[in-house]
């Protein structure tokens, strides 16, 4: 019997193949702050999931199932033979479940993988990269078209947030800005703030 490399596998068809639990790509636990509170739900930043492919030749593709815990609706996404998928339509602060099944050439699905739970935030954590001449590159993810603001403070005791720049997430959800660190501050702290998402009132 062939199996995928993982700490735990779930048998799909006896003697034929197995599939491991799905894993998120990237940081999951870091929540950022945003100031706008709306009656309409916010869209989370793009979420990428991955799983181990099975080596058995009878596998013709995979289906990703996901939904909000407690809801009667479960979404099914046929992803073919890929083992990496990005979801752009999750609702921020909602409790989601995810699992994967493999199917054969006639579309028969095996039992599901272990379920994974995740509550996506509206903004990803800030990623900082120092460039030449003390220039700082800031990157984070938001739903495409989201209008954001980057603030900075030279102290956190207490923070004195000042406006740095406004930005709009591109079609892939990326927000990237550069801070030249003018004035040669000894330290600088950053905060991303969500101002507006397309489709919200």
Secondary structure, 3 states (H helix, E strand, C coil): CCCCCCCCEEEEECCCEEEECCEECCCCCCCCCCCCCCCCCCECCCEEEECCCCCCCCCCEEEEEEEECCCCCCEEEEEECCCEEEECCCECCCEEEEEEEEECCCCCECCCCCCEEEECCCCCCCEEEECHHHCEEEEEECCCCCEEEEEEECCECCECCEEEEEEECCCCCEEEEEECCCCCCCCCEEEEEEEECCCCC
